[in-house]
């Protein structure tokens, strides 16, 4: 009996020894495999392992974490970063002719810049930055900007001599741009050089706000390409003075054959009444040439004007927003369009 127990114990010990030897062999094999893996990893080019880990945690190049999102400008896998342009938008009103749509207009240019990713926008309700003086702090002056938009900026702006020359030279000498929205040309009647820059002045709005029949005279211009040749637009249409077809490119005009010349608003009247011009003079050009959008050069720089933007609804019209988006791009020199003069186009 004792002999049988001794034999059984010996067999058990022998099997245990085999098991220990097998486990040791497996551990040695695993250690060898891990050593080979570390050797291979050491041969990877610098930065590859980090990039692989980054892709694993952040998704494909140019995407958001988790693999979602589209390539972003300047991001990995996206197009190279492009420096945005700088746009100054001013909505100051001087005097009693304030437009309730001015806030919508100013905000719209900010949103156009965001949506197009072409420019960053600074918004002002005064003319403090119309200067070339060093502003200091985080303020800006004209040299910082590529273009300025004036939204319904009526009245006498009361610029000093330095500010006037700064604005003129900003366009004339620096080759920068100006966009004039609706009542921006109802301003600075005591400053003749301003009309030379803008192309003309407000004279009246004989028909008030109505659905005007429009002829697009230059459909090749960037801000006009999305319009049909003939269309109707609802807004307050200005009749302007002190401008000449010889000095600018008329982009749009009212179809004079469809205007009501017997309107009670036509023919002037007391200042501020209906469609009367400032000072009560006749509010209509005698040649009945009613340009409602134009483009021109002033020295090296570019100027765009449009009558559209009187109503709040105008700033909800995608065609008007598209027009002004393309106008800003044009005055910034990002697109090309003619400023050559031409006779009426029907």
Secondary structure as GFF3:
##gff-version 3
##sequence-region A 1 346
A	DSSP	alpha_helix	2	42	.	.	.	ID=ss1
A	DSSP	alpha_helix	48	58	.	.	.	ID=ss2
A	DSSP	three_ten_helix	65	67	.	.	.	ID=ss3
A	DSSP	beta_strand	85	90	.	.	.	ID=ss4
A	DSSP	alpha_helix	102	116	.	.	.	ID=ss5
A	DSSP	beta_strand	119	124	.	.	.	ID=ss6
A	DSSP	three_ten_helix	142	144	.	.	.	ID=ss7
A	DSSP	beta_strand	147	151	.	.	.	ID=ss8
A	DSSP	alpha_helix	161	172	.	.	.	ID=ss9
A	DSSP	beta_strand	177	181	.	.	.	ID=ss10
A	DSSP	three_ten_helix	182	185	.	.	.	ID=ss11
A	DSSP	alpha_helix	192	198	.	.	.	ID=ss12
A	DSSP	beta_strand	201	204	.	.	.	ID=ss13
A	DSSP	beta_strand	209	216	.	.	.	ID=ss14
A	DSSP	beta_strand	230	236	.	.	.	ID=ss15
A	DSSP	beta_strand	239	241	.	.	.	ID=ss16
A	DSSP	three_ten_helix	245	247	.	.	.	ID=ss17
A	DSSP	beta_strand	249	254	.	.	.	ID=ss18
A	DSSP	three_ten_helix	256	258	.	.	.	ID=ss19
A	DSSP	three_ten_helix	278	280	.	.	.	ID=ss20
A	DSSP	beta_strand	291	298	.	.	.	ID=ss21
A	DSSP	beta_strand	301	306	.	.	.	ID=ss22
A	DSSP	three_ten_helix	313	316	.	.	.	ID=ss23
A	DSSP	alpha_helix	318	331	.	.	.	ID=ss24
###
